[in-house]
Structures are given as C-alpha cells and as structure tokens.
Amino acid sequence: MGADIMADNYTAGSQISSSANWMRQYRIKVYQHSSPTASGNSAYAQENPSDTVLDVSNLKVVFQVSRNALYYPNQAQVTIYNLNASTENAIIQEGYRIVIEAGYPNNYGQIFDGNVLMCNRYKQNGTDYIMNMLAVDGNQFINEGYVSFTYAKG
C-alpha cells in the first residue's frame, strides 16, 4: 500500500540537472564611458546614452556587498578574473559605475548600484590576472551635497 518516494539528494561537487530551475544566478555590469570625460574624474561623471556596458557575468567573479543602515554608504568589492589587458585598461580609465543583480533565472533583483572609487590589478599564481574594484553608492551625494543660499536682511 505504501509507495516509496525517492528524493533527489545533492552532494557537494556533483552536477545539478538543467531542470533545476531554482539555482541562483547573478549579473554584474560595469559601465564605462565611450569617450574620455572632460573632468578626468570618471567616478562622478554623468551617464551618457553612448556609454559602453560590459557584462562580466560569464567570467569568474567574486563580489561582496556590505549594506549599512546608518550614515555610511553601501559598499561593493568586486573581483574579476582574467580580463584581457585592453578591457582592464578601459575599465580602470573610464569605468565609473557597477550594477549587481542577483536572483533566479528570468527574475533578477538589483542588490547594488554604485560609483567605482578604486581599481587595482595584479597577477596571482603566475597565471590568473585579477582586477579588484571598490564601489560605493551615494558617495557622490555625500561628497558633493553642497547648499548655497542667502538670507534677506531681518
């Protein structure tokens, strides 16, 4: 009378079938200017319709997003492995924004959108080229949030 129910068990290191639609995914996009900015400070430059968007989701990427509830801006540390030299240089010189989205297939939610503050690159293990980027959201408003006004006499 009783029917045996077989459950699929997952063990670490094994392959999951493509029908497992519950698998989480992410997308990381780096925005870079298609032409040099006039100010030379790409972190605070405005977005242009002609800007290049580089989707690095298919590369090996490690990211960490820190969310703060108080006065400090949210931070993202993104590490991208094995970019070619021309792409690395373009990001270092003109990369100004990172957008990180995570979720399930065809259902992504944005978890970070911020300005790139710092990029550095190095070689690891003699074979892997690594580029680290630090980005914060709201930094432009914190650093450039000036008010200028005058009061009338009396």
PyMOL commands that set and color helices and strands:
alter all, ss='L'
color gray80, all
select helices_A, chain A and resi 42-44+85-94+139-144
alter helices_A, ss='H'
color red, helices_A
select strands_A, chain A and resi 25-32+52-55+61-66+75-81+95-104+107-124+128-136
alter strands_A, ss='S'
color yellow, strands_A
deselect
rebuild
show_as cartoon
